[in-house]
Amino acid sequence: MDIFKGRINMCKKELVYVLQIGMTRNIGGLETYLMQQFEHMDKDIIRYDFVNITGEHEIAFSDKIRQAGSTIYNICSRHKNPLLHYWRWIKLLKKNKNKYKAIVLNTNSLEYVFPMFIAKIFYIEMRVIHSHNAGFERKIGLLRKLLIAFNKLLLNFSATHYFACSKKAGEWMFGKEKNFKIIHNAIETDKYRYSLQKRQDKRKELGLEDKFVIGHIGRFSYQKNHDFLIDIFSEIHKILPEAELLLIGDAVDDKSYLNEAKQKVKNLCLEKNVKFLGMRNDVQELMQAMDCFILPSKFEGLPLVGIEAQTAGLPCYFSDVITEEVKITDLVNFISLNKSSLFWAKEVVKSKTFKRKDVSNEIIEAGYDINTEIKKIEKFYKDRYIYNENK
């Protein structure tokens, strides 16, 4: 009997608790990606908790996270009270000492890596930094360059693993010499696969039945290049008066880019043709209603919306600074940002006669389906913390 009990105990698998940082109040690509992981992870093996480092605001999907039994720790923004911010980090890890086997910092830059450092001090064994971007949101001066250089030294001391959403994002953040693991920005392909019925229903709901609909998804910021996007649409509208532009997304904190975009639309007398839809929970349905998708970003890591748009069977027009890794299907067209808005418009208009079809199998085969990618992430933790316990 004692031998039998011993065998049972050997088969027990202790839960692996992982602390995730990077979720904000904005429903963007990073937030959507983290939520996809969270919802599909085997919670009998791995549990995610989250740290909200701008605790003055609720993070996206907070209700779903709590309903699933996970914890959200709120820490005040370091910009508002840096000393209190860092002190609360210390209190958090001290209170939960020995609970977390891993901590993951999902980030768009190296301006903030403190969680890696403090996790090292509190002996969290696995400390992962995950790059989700390939450019700076604004020009960097000497002080920011020095901060980033110092943080790279901190990472060499504290980080144990380096992840990136693409090769370009990894090389930009960590350097070409750094050994990093590419984790695909995977999606639920079933939600986005092309459906003629869903397309017709959504177009009717939005009053777009006889329109040529161009779509864009992204927060209003320097990176997303809305100013140039509106110039492109202005030229498209001259060629096709029935064209409409759907702008999905909002501004976080800095509203200047959103306000400038609205003013530009007004100045061009396009208010009836450009819809500012804000943050939405029906993105997959809105993509069905579109006829093509434009992303003229000034930089990206590997845009999740680029994968989603292809899965929906949309002709896609991306700036050529975006990594070629996003080109999974023949639906993707890269255009230089040095080309005029009229050149872009003429290329986009070619998609008016395009016949959409279901290409979701190509997305799955390329490894961008969440059900496939989540197995890689689970294996990453299992190999280190679960199976090793039984050896």
C-alpha positions in Angstrom: 0.0 0.0 0.0 2.8 2.4 0.9 4.5 1.7 -2.4 1.2 2.4 -4.2 0.8 5.7 -2.4 4.3 6.6 -3.4 3.5 6.0 -7.0 0.4 8.2 -6.8 2.5 11.1 -5.3 5.1 10.7 -8.0 2.4 11.2 -10.6 1.0 14.4 -9.1 1.9 17.5 -11.1 2.3 20.7 -9.2 0.7 23.8 -10.8 3.2 26.1 -12.5 2.3 29.7 -11.6 3.4 32.4 -14.1 3.3 36.1 -13.5 2.5 38.1 -16.7 3.3 41.8 -17.3 2.2 43.8 -20.3 -1.6 43.8 -20.3 -2.9 47.4 -20.4 -6.4 49.0 -20.6 -6.1 49.1 -24.4 -7.5 46.2 -26.4 -4.6 46.0 -28.8 -2.5 43.3 -30.4 -0.4 42.5 -27.3 -3.4 42.4 -25.0 -5.3 40.2 -27.5 -2.3 37.9 -27.8 -2.0 37.5 -24.0 -5.7 36.8 -23.7 -5.5 34.1 -26.4 -2.8 32.4 -24.4 -4.7 32.8 -21.2 -7.9 31.3 -22.5 -6.3 28.3 -24.2 -3.7 27.4 -21.6 -4.2 24.1 -19.8 -5.1 25.6 -16.4 -4.7 22.2 -14.7 -1.0 22.6 -15.4 -0.2 26.3 -15.8 -1.8 29.3 -14.3 -1.3 32.9 -15.3 -1.7 35.8 -13.0 -1.2 39.4 -14.1 0.5 42.6 -12.9 -1.2 45.8 -13.9 1.7 48.4 -13.8 -0.7 51.3 -14.4 -3.0 50.4 -11.5 -5.0 53.6 -11.8 -6.9 51.9 -14.7 -8.4 48.5 -15.1 -6.6 46.3 -17.7 -8.3 44.9 -20.7 -10.3 41.6 -20.1 -10.0 42.0 -16.3 -13.5 40.5 -15.8 -12.7 37.4 -17.8 -9.4 37.0 -16.0 -10.9 37.2 -12.5 -13.8 35.0 -13.5 -11.3 32.3 -14.5 -9.9 32.4 -11.0 -6.7 34.3 -11.8 -5.3 37.3 -9.8 -4.6 40.8 -11.0 -2.1 42.8 -8.9 -2.5 46.5 -9.3 0.6 48.7 -9.0 0.5 52.4 -9.4 2.2 53.8 -12.5 5.9 54.6 -12.1 5.4 57.9 -14.0 3.0 59.1 -11.2 4.8 57.8 -8.2 8.1 56.0 -9.0 9.1 55.2 -5.4 5.7 53.8 -4.5 5.7 51.8 -7.8 9.0 50.1 -7.0 8.0 49.6 -3.3 4.8 47.8 -4.3 6.7 45.5 -6.6 8.9 44.5 -3.6 5.9 44.0 -1.4 4.2 41.9 -4.1 7.1 39.5 -4.6 7.9 39.3 -0.9 4.2 38.4 -0.1 4.2 35.7 -2.8 7.7 34.4 -2.3 8.1 30.9 -3.8 4.7 31.0 -5.5 5.8 31.9 -9.0 8.1 29.7 -11.0 8.2 32.2 -13.9 7.7 35.9 -14.7 7.2 37.2 -18.3 7.7 40.8 -19.2 5.9 41.5 -22.5 7.2 44.8 -23.8 7.5 47.2 -26.8 10.8 48.7 -25.6 13.7 48.4 -23.1 12.8 51.5 -21.2 11.4 49.4 -18.4 12.9 46.1 -17.3 12.6 46.4 -13.5 10.4 43.3 -13.1 13.3 41.2 -14.4 15.7 42.6 -11.9 13.4 42.4 -8.9 12.4 38.8 -9.9 16.1 37.9 -9.8 16.4 39.3 -6.3 13.5 37.3 -5.1 14.7 34.1 -6.7 12.0 33.5 -9.4 13.7 30.9 -11.4 12.6 31.7 -14.9 12.6 35.3 -16.0 11.4 35.9 -19.6 11.4 39.1 -21.6 9.2 39.0 -24.7 9.7 41.6 -27.5 6.6 42.6 -29.3 7.9 45.6 -31.4 10.6 46.7 -33.8 10.8 50.4 -33.4 10.5 53.4 -31.1 7.2 55.3 -30.7 9.1 58.6 -30.7 12.6 60.0 -31.2 15.0 59.0 -28.5 17.4 61.5 -26.9 20.7 60.9 -25.1 19.0 60.2 -21.7 16.7 57.5 -23.2 19.7 55.9 -25.0 21.6 55.8 -21.8 18.6 54.3 -20.0 18.2 51.6 -22.7 21.9 50.8 -22.6 21.8 50.4 -18.8 18.7 48.2 -19.0 20.5 45.9 -21.4 23.1 45.4 -18.8 20.3 44.7 -16.2 18.9 42.1 -18.6 22.2 40.4 -19.0 22.2 40.1 -15.2 18.6 39.1 -14.7 16.8 37.6 -17.7 17.0 33.9 -18.3 15.1 33.6 -21.5 14.4 35.9 -24.5 11.3 35.7 -26.6 10.2 37.7 -29.7 7.1 37.7 -31.9 9.3 37.8 -35.0 13.0 37.7 -36.0 12.9 41.4 -36.7 11.4 42.2 -33.3 14.0 40.0 -31.5 17.0 41.5 -33.4 15.8 45.1 -32.9 15.3 44.7 -29.2 18.1 42.2 -28.2 20.6 42.4 -31.0 21.4 39.9 -33.7 23.9 38.1 -31.5 21.3 37.3 -28.8 19.8 33.8 -28.7 16.0 34.3 -28.6 13.0 32.1 -29.2 10.3 33.1 -31.7 6.8 32.7 -30.3 4.2 33.3 -33.1 1.4 35.8 -32.6 -1.2 33.1 -32.9 -5.0 33.5 -33.2 -8.2 31.5 -33.1 -8.5 30.8 -36.8 -12.1 29.6 -36.5 -13.2 33.0 -35.4 -11.6 34.8 -38.4 -12.1 32.4 -41.3 -14.0 34.0 -44.2 -17.8 33.5 -44.1 -20.0 35.0 -46.8 -23.1 34.9 -44.5 -21.3 36.8 -41.7 -20.0 39.3 -44.3 -23.5 40.0 -45.6 -25.0 40.3 -42.1 -22.4 42.7 -40.8 -22.4 44.9 -43.9 -26.2 45.1 -43.6 -25.9 46.0 -39.9 -23.5 48.8 -40.7 -25.2 50.0 -43.9 -22.3 49.1 -46.1 -24.0 46.8 -48.7 -23.0 48.9 -51.7 -19.7 50.3 -50.4 -16.1 49.5 -51.0 -14.9 49.1 -47.4 -11.3 49.7 -46.4 -10.3 48.6 -42.9 -7.6 49.6 -40.4 -7.1 48.4 -36.8 -4.7 50.1 -34.4 -4.4 52.6 -31.6 -4.0 56.2 -32.6 -0.2 56.8 -32.3 2.9 57.8 -34.2 3.6 54.2 -35.0 0.3 53.5 -36.8 0.7 56.4 -39.2 -3.0 57.5 -39.4 -2.1 60.8 -41.1 -0.7 59.0 -44.2 -3.6 56.5 -44.1 -6.1 59.2 -44.3 -4.2 60.7 -47.3 -4.4 57.3 -49.0 -8.1 57.1 -48.4 -8.7 60.6 -49.7 -7.1 59.5 -53.0 -9.1 56.2 -53.0 -12.3 58.2 -52.4 -11.6 60.4 -55.5 -11.4 57.2 -57.6 -14.2 55.4 -55.9 -16.7 57.8 -54.3 -18.5 54.8 -52.7 -15.4 53.9 -50.6 -15.6 53.9 -46.8 -12.9 53.7 -44.2 -13.3 51.9 -40.9 -10.9 53.0 -38.2 -10.9 50.6 -35.3 -9.0 51.5 -32.2 -8.6 54.4 -29.8 -5.9 56.5 -28.1 -4.4 55.7 -24.7 -3.5 58.7 -22.6 -2.2 60.8 -25.5 -5.2 61.9 -27.5 -3.3 64.2 -29.9 -3.1 61.7 -32.8 -6.8 60.8 -32.5 -7.8 64.5 -32.5 -5.5 65.3 -35.4 -7.0 62.4 -37.4 -10.5 63.6 -36.8 -9.6 67.2 -37.7 -7.9 66.0 -40.9 -11.0 64.0 -41.9 -13.1 67.1 -41.3 -10.7 69.3 -43.4 -10.9 66.8 -46.3 -14.8 66.8 -46.0 -14.7 63.0 -45.5 -16.8 62.8 -42.3 -19.5 60.8 -44.0 -17.0 58.3 -45.4 -14.7 57.7 -42.4 -16.1 55.9 -39.4 -14.2 56.1 -36.1 -15.4 53.0 -34.4 -13.1 53.0 -31.2 -12.2 49.8 -29.4 -14.4 46.9 -30.4 -15.2 43.4 -29.3 -16.4 42.3 -32.7 -13.2 42.8 -34.7 -13.6 39.4 -36.4 -17.0 40.3 -37.7 -15.9 43.8 -38.8 -13.1 42.1 -40.9 -15.8 40.1 -42.7 -17.5 43.3 -43.7 -14.3 44.8 -45.1 -13.0 44.5 -48.7 -9.4 45.1 -48.0 -7.1 46.0 -45.1 -4.4 48.7 -44.9 -1.5 48.9 -42.4 0.9 51.7 -43.3 2.8 51.5 -40.0 6.2 53.2 -39.5 7.3 50.0 -37.6 5.9 46.8 -36.2 7.1 43.6 -34.5 4.8 41.2 -36.2 1.3 42.7 -36.3 -1.4 40.4 -34.9 -4.0 42.2 -37.1 -2.0 41.2 -40.1 -2.5 37.5 -39.3 -6.2 38.1 -38.5 -6.8 40.0 -41.8 -5.2 37.2 -43.9 -7.3 34.6 -42.0 -10.4 36.6 -43.0 -9.3 36.3 -46.6 -8.7 40.1 -47.0 -6.3 41.6 -49.5 -3.7 43.3 -47.3 -1.5 46.4 -48.0 1.3 46.8 -45.6 4.2 49.2 -45.4 7.5 47.6 -46.4 9.1 48.3 -43.1 6.9 45.6 -41.6 8.7 42.2 -41.3 8.2 39.9 -44.3 7.5 37.1 -41.7 3.9 38.4 -41.7 3.4 37.3 -45.3 1.8 33.9 -44.8 -0.4 34.0 -47.8 -0.4 35.6 -51.2 -2.9 38.2 -49.9 -0.1 40.4 -48.6 1.2 43.3 -50.6 4.1 45.4 -49.4 4.4 49.1 -50.5 7.1 51.5 -49.6 6.3 54.5 -47.4 8.3 56.5 -49.9 5.6 56.0 -52.5 2.9 58.6 -52.8 -0.6 58.3 -51.3 -1.9 58.2 -54.9 0.3 55.2 -55.7 -1.0 53.4 -52.6 -4.6 54.3 -53.6 -4.2 52.9 -57.1 -2.8 49.6 -55.7 -5.6 49.3 -53.1 -8.3 50.0 -55.7 -7.2 46.9 -57.6 -8.7 44.7 -54.9 -12.2 45.9 -55.7 -12.8 42.9 -58.0 -11.0 40.4 -55.7 -12.9 37.2 -54.9 -12.4 36.2 -51.3 -12.0 32.6 -50.1 -11.2 30.7 -47.0 -7.4 30.5 -46.5 -7.4 29.6 -42.9 -5.6 26.3 -43.5 -2.6 28.2 -44.7 -2.5 30.1 -41.4 -2.8 26.9 -39.5 -0.1 25.1 -41.5 2.3 28.1 -40.9 1.9 27.7 -37.2 -0.2 30.7 -36.4 -3.2 28.9 -34.9 -3.5 29.3 -31.2 -4.2 25.6 -30.6 -0.9 24.7 -32.2 1.2 27.5 -30.7 -0.1 27.0 -27.2 1.3 23.5 -27.2 4.8 25.0 -27.7 4.3 27.4 -24.8 3.0 24.7 -22.5 5.9 22.4 -23.4 8.3 25.3 -22.6 7.1 25.2 -19.0 6.4 21.5 -18.7 9.9 20.5 -19.7 11.3 22.7 -17.0 8.9 22.3 -14.1 6.6 19.3 -14.5 8.2 16.4 -16.1 11.5 17.1 -14.3 9.7 16.6 -11.0 9.0 13.0 -11.8 12.5 12.0 -12.9 
